Amino acid sequence: MKIKALENVLLTFDRIHTLTKLLENVCAEYLDN
């Protein structure tokens, strides 16, 4: 059970990281124009 919970935490962290990168890219494009 512990390993499964850890996997879920890592997946959530990975999604947050991806969303953060996406937001950074959008902000960068918006500021460039």
N, C-alpha and C positions, 0 to 999 in steps of 0.2 A: 504493500500500500504506500509506503514512504516513497519508493522509487517513482510510482505513478504520480504522486502529488508533486514530486520534484520536476517530473517531465512537464506537467501542466504549468508549473511556475515558469519553466524555461520557455515553453511555447508562448505563454502570455508576454513574457519579457521580449521575445523575438518579435511578436506582433507590434508591441509598443515601439520597439526600436525601428521597425519598418515604417510605421506611421510617422514617427519623428523625422526620419530621413525624407519621407514624402513631403511633409510640411516644410522642411528646410528647403527642398528643391522648389516648391511652389513659391515660398517667400523670396528666394533668390531670383526667380524669374520675374516676379512681380516688381521687385526693387530695381532690376535691370532695365525694365521698360519705362 
